[in-house]
């Protein structure tokens, strides 16, 4: 099957062509964005692009999925400060064996007048 061309010099190959079928085959790390500490979570990505977050996870309700045609991972988690569902987006660059993305961390409602939102990073790595 031909690769789907993305931005830059990295083509996204459909998962059945490159991903092994193992239990834990990647780590998803979220940092900054008003998180007290970095959160590194083990994930399993199947050959059909299904993502399972392996427990225990530092973040409540952490979920994500991959669009196999584009290489875009989307997901969300319950932010421990704002207690709201926070969305994230990650672009997967298979040639570099890396996924990189962002989320916007919002302050708790009581602090909203004095603390501004802060962007956070999301990294997917083998």
C-alpha positions as CSV (number, residue, x, y, z in Angstrom):
1,X,0.0,0.0,0.0
2,X,1.5,3.4,-0.9
3,X,2.4,5.8,1.9
4,X,0.1,8.8,2.7
5,X,2.2,11.9,2.4
6,X,2.1,14.4,5.3
7,X,3.9,17.6,6.0
8,X,7.7,17.7,5.9
9,X,9.8,14.7,4.7
10,X,8.0,12.0,6.7
11,X,5.4,9.8,5.0
12,X,2.8,8.1,7.2
13,X,2.6,4.4,6.5
14,X,-0.5,2.6,7.5
15,X,0.0,0.8,10.8
16,X,-0.3,-2.8,9.5
17,X,2.8,-2.2,7.5
18,X,5.1,-1.2,10.4
19,X,3.7,-1.7,13.9
20,X,4.4,-5.0,15.8
21,X,1.7,-6.5,17.9
22,X,3.0,-6.3,21.5
23,X,1.5,-5.3,24.8
24,X,3.4,-2.1,25.5
25,X,5.0,-0.6,22.5
26,X,5.0,3.2,23.1
27,X,5.0,5.8,25.8
28,X,2.8,8.9,25.8
29,X,4.2,11.8,27.9
30,X,2.3,15.0,28.7
31,X,4.3,17.9,30.2
32,X,3.7,21.5,31.3
33,X,0.2,22.9,30.6
34,X,-0.3,23.6,34.3
35,X,0.5,19.9,35.2
36,X,2.4,19.7,38.5
37,X,4.6,16.9,37.1
38,X,5.2,15.3,33.7
39,X,2.9,12.3,33.1
40,X,4.4,9.3,31.3
41,X,2.0,6.6,30.3
42,X,2.5,3.2,28.7
43,X,0.3,2.6,25.7
44,X,-0.3,-0.2,23.3
45,X,-0.9,0.6,19.6
46,X,-2.3,-2.3,17.6
47,X,-1.7,-3.1,14.0
48,X,-5.2,-1.6,13.3
49,X,-4.3,1.7,15.0
50,X,-6.3,1.0,18.2
51,X,-4.7,2.6,21.2
52,X,-5.0,1.2,24.7
53,X,-3.8,3.2,27.7
54,X,-2.2,0.6,30.0
55,X,-3.0,1.1,33.7
56,X,-2.1,2.6,36.0
57,X,-2.1,6.0,34.4
58,X,-1.1,9.3,36.1
59,X,-4.0,11.0,34.5
60,X,-7.7,10.3,35.0
61,X,-9.8,9.4,31.9
62,X,-6.8,9.4,29.5
63,X,-8.0,8.2,26.1
64,X,-6.6,8.5,22.6
65,X,-7.1,7.2,19.1
66,X,-5.2,7.4,15.8
67,X,-6.5,8.2,12.4
68,X,-4.7,5.5,10.4
69,X,-5.0,7.5,7.1
70,X,-3.5,10.7,8.3
71,X,-1.3,9.8,11.3
72,X,-3.1,12.2,13.6
73,X,-3.6,11.1,17.2
74,X,-6.3,12.8,19.2
75,X,-7.3,12.3,22.7
76,X,-8.1,13.8,26.1
77,X,-7.8,13.5,29.8
78,X,-9.2,15.0,33.0
79,X,-6.9,17.8,33.9
80,X,-5.9,17.5,37.6
81,X,-6.0,21.3,38.1
82,X,-9.1,22.5,36.2
83,X,-10.9,19.1,36.6
84,X,-12.2,19.6,33.1
85,X,-11.7,17.3,30.1
86,X,-8.7,18.6,28.2
87,X,-8.1,17.7,24.5
88,X,-4.8,17.0,22.8
89,X,-3.5,16.5,19.3
90,X,-0.4,14.7,18.2
91,X,1.1,14.3,14.7
92,X,3.0,11.0,14.2
93,X,6.2,11.1,12.2
94,X,7.1,7.4,11.7
95,X,10.4,8.0,9.9
96,X,11.6,9.9,13.0
97,X,9.8,7.4,15.3
98,X,8.2,10.3,17.1
99,X,4.8,11.8,17.7
100,X,4.6,15.4,18.8
101,X,1.7,17.6,19.9
102,X,0.1,19.9,22.3
103,X,-2.8,20.6,24.8
104,X,-4.0,23.8,26.5
105,X,-4.0,23.6,30.3
106,X,-6.6,25.8,32.0
107,X,-6.4,26.9,35.6
108,X,-8.9,25.9,38.3
109,X,-12.1,28.0,38.2
110,X,-11.1,29.8,41.5
111,X,-7.8,30.9,39.9
112,X,-9.0,31.8,36.4
113,X,-8.8,35.5,37.1
114,X,-5.1,35.4,38.2
115,X,-3.6,32.4,36.3
116,X,-3.6,32.3,32.5
117,X,-3.8,29.2,30.3
118,X,-0.6,27.4,29.5
119,X,0.2,25.2,26.6
120,X,1.6,21.7,27.3
121,X,3.5,19.2,25.2
122,X,2.5,15.7,24.2
123,X,5.2,13.2,23.0
124,X,4.6,9.7,21.7
125,X,7.8,7.6,21.5
126,X,8.7,3.9,21.2
